[in-house]
Amino acid sequence: MLLSVLPILSLATTIIAAAAPALSNPNTSLYVCTDSSWRGTCANMQITVSDCHNFTKPYAKTISSTGPDWGTFCTVYTSLNCRGKALPFTSPGIKQLGRYGFNDNIQSVRCDFIAAMKDHP
């Protein structure tokens, strides 16, 4: 009986491993604006997932609203290299960072995909 179960377990493991899709593009987008409510100078930045991204001019310490792609979780930081005070958020983002003490105070960000949300309606 044990010998007949092993091939089935092996097949099940292969099927489960094949069901997880490989990410073809490890990037996501982060929309940032220098004014609240998605106004001012805005850009849709490409962010490499799981890497820290330091903002440069004109966005370093000037961001007042920001939002990631759907299915993405980001954390902004008050210091370079994803250090300092942190504020995590998901889509649709935060249109008034001042409510959280982060207006014109962000220097870096890190984003990751939320795998569980991939198939969520």
C-alpha positions in Angstrom: 0.0 0.0 0.0 2.8 2.4 0.8 4.4 2.0 -2.6 1.1 2.9 -4.3 0.7 6.1 -2.3 4.2 7.5 -3.0 3.6 8.1 -6.8 0.4 9.9 -6.0 2.2 12.1 -3.4 4.9 12.8 -5.9 2.4 13.8 -8.6 0.5 16.0 -6.2 3.7 17.8 -5.3 4.5 18.4 -8.9 1.0 19.8 -9.6 1.1 22.1 -6.6 4.5 23.4 -7.6 3.4 24.0 -11.2 0.3 26.0 -10.1 2.3 28.8 -8.6 2.9 31.3 -11.5 6.4 32.7 -11.9 6.6 36.5 -11.8 7.8 37.7 -15.2 8.2 41.3 -14.1 9.5 42.0 -10.6 8.3 45.6 -10.8 5.3 47.5 -9.6 4.2 51.1 -9.9 3.9 53.7 -7.2 2.0 56.9 -7.9 3.4 59.9 -6.0 2.3 63.5 -6.0 3.8 66.6 -4.3 0.4 67.8 -3.1 -2.4 66.1 -1.3 -5.4 64.6 -3.1 -3.3 63.5 -6.1 -2.3 67.0 -7.2 0.9 69.0 -7.8 3.8 67.3 -9.6 2.9 63.6 -10.0 4.7 60.6 -11.4 4.0 56.9 -11.8 7.3 55.4 -10.7 8.5 51.9 -11.4 9.6 50.2 -8.2 11.5 46.9 -8.1 9.6 44.7 -5.7 11.3 43.9 -2.4 14.0 46.5 -2.9 14.4 49.8 -1.1 14.0 52.8 -3.4 15.4 56.2 -2.3 13.5 59.1 -3.7 15.4 61.9 -5.5 14.4 65.4 -6.5 11.7 66.5 -7.1 10.1 63.9 -4.8 12.5 63.5 -1.9 10.8 65.1 1.1 8.0 66.6 -1.1 5.4 63.7 -1.4 2.0 64.5 0.0 -0.1 61.7 -1.6 0.9 58.2 -2.8 -0.7 55.0 -3.9 0.6 51.6 -5.2 -0.8 49.3 -7.8 -3.6 47.0 -6.7 -2.3 43.9 -5.0 0.8 45.7 -3.8 1.8 46.5 -0.2 4.2 49.5 0.3 5.9 51.1 3.3 7.3 54.6 3.1 10.1 55.8 5.4 11.3 59.1 6.7 15.0 58.3 6.2 17.0 57.0 3.3 17.6 53.2 2.8 14.2 52.3 4.3 15.0 53.4 7.8 13.3 55.8 10.2 9.6 56.2 10.9 7.6 53.9 8.7 4.0 54.0 7.3 2.6 50.9 5.6 -0.3 51.1 3.1 -2.0 49.3 0.2 -4.1 50.4 -2.8 -5.7 52.8 -3.4 -3.1 54.6 -1.2 -3.1 57.7 1.0 -4.3 61.0 -0.5 -3.3 63.1 2.6 -0.1 61.9 4.1 -0.2 64.8 6.6 -2.9 63.0 8.5 -0.2 60.5 9.5 2.7 63.0 10.0 4.3 62.0 6.7 3.6 65.1 4.6 6.8 66.2 2.8 8.7 63.8 5.0 9.3 60.7 2.9 12.7 59.7 1.6 12.4 56.0 0.7 9.9 53.2 0.0 9.8 49.4 -0.3 6.9 47.6 -2.0 6.0 43.9 -2.2 3.2 41.9 -3.9 0.3 40.7 -1.8 0.0 37.1 -3.1 -3.3 36.4 -1.4 -4.9 39.3 -3.2 -4.0 38.1 -6.7 -7.2 36.1 -7.2 -9.4 38.2 -4.9 -12.4 39.9 -6.7 
